[in-house]
Amino acid sequence: MRGSVNTTKDDISNNLSYNGTKMLYSVLNENGNYDIYEAFLKGADWTGSVNFSTNINLNQTTFCIV
C-alpha cells in the first residue's frame, strides 16, 4: 500500500469502507495488545493513521468476530 499506513508491527484485520476511501485496521501496540486505527485514502496514497480513543481500545486483547 502506498502512504504511511504500513508499519513494522503486526497489522491485521483490514476493513475498507463501501466506497474504498476509509480503512480500519488493528496494530500490535507496545503492550502486546491490538489498537484500532483509521486511515483515509487521499488520491493514490493512504494518510497517516489515527488511533481510536481509549473508549474503544482496551488494555487487553479482545476480538469480535462478525
LOBALO-208207 format. One record per residue (C-alpha): residue in one letter; residue number from 1; chain; x negated, y negated, z. Coordinates in steps of 0.02 Angstrom, whole numbers, plus 50000, padded with zeros to 5 digits. Layout:
// residues N
res  n  chain  u  v  w
A  NUM  A  X  Y  Z
...
This chain:
// residues 66
res  n  chain  u  v  w
M  1  A  50000  50000  50000
R  2  A  49942  49826  49964
G  3  A  49937  49698  50104
S  4  A  49897  49709  50287
V  5  A  50013  49849  50342
N  6  A  49888  49992  50336
T  7  A  49791  50022  50496
T  8  A  49658  50144  50550
K  9  A  49781  50208  50680
D  10  A  49917  50340  50660
D  11  A  50055  50252  50561
I  12  A  50211  50360  50546
S  13  A  50397  50359  50506
N  14  A  50400  50228  50370
N  15  A  50577  50170  50329
L  16  A  50623  50047  50192
S  17  A  50775  49935  50185
Y  18  A  50902  49964  50047
N  19  A  50827  49830  49935
G  20  A  50648  49882  49975
T  21  A  50590  49716  50048
K  22  A  50581  49764  50232
M  23  A  50492  49911  50312
L  24  A  50498  49982  50489
Y  25  A  50361  50099  50546
S  26  A  50279  50164  50704
V  27  A  50097  50137  50752
L  28  A  50000  50226  50889
N  29  A  49952  50095  51018
E  30  A  49804  50089  51138
N  31  A  49906  50179  51274
G  32  A  49938  50329  51162
N  33  A  50120  50281  51131
Y  34  A  50206  50226  50972
D  35  A  50270  50049  50944
I  36  A  50392  49998  50807
Y  37  A  50333  49866  50684
E  38  A  50421  49772  50544
A  39  A  50339  49710  50383
F  40  A  50408  49612  50236
L  41  A  50369  49628  50050
K  42  A  50311  49462  49977
G  43  A  50281  49482  49790
A  44  A  50173  49638  49772
D  45  A  50099  49634  49949
W  46  A  50165  49680  50121
T  47  A  50149  49545  50253
G  48  A  50065  49564  50421
S  49  A  50166  49670  50539
V  50  A  50275  49604  50678
N  51  A  50285  49709  50837
F  52  A  50461  49730  50904
S  53  A  50490  49670  51082
T  54  A  50466  49772  51240
N  55  A  50656  49788  51244
I  56  A  50634  49918  51106
N  57  A  50454  49978  51127
L  58  A  50438  50080  51286
N  59  A  50286  50130  51388
Q  60  A  50316  50312  51341
T  61  A  50330  50417  51185
T  62  A  50512  50443  51134
F  63  A  50583  50497  50969
C  64  A  50758  50486  50900
I  65  A  50798  50599  50752
V  66  A  50945  50542  50650
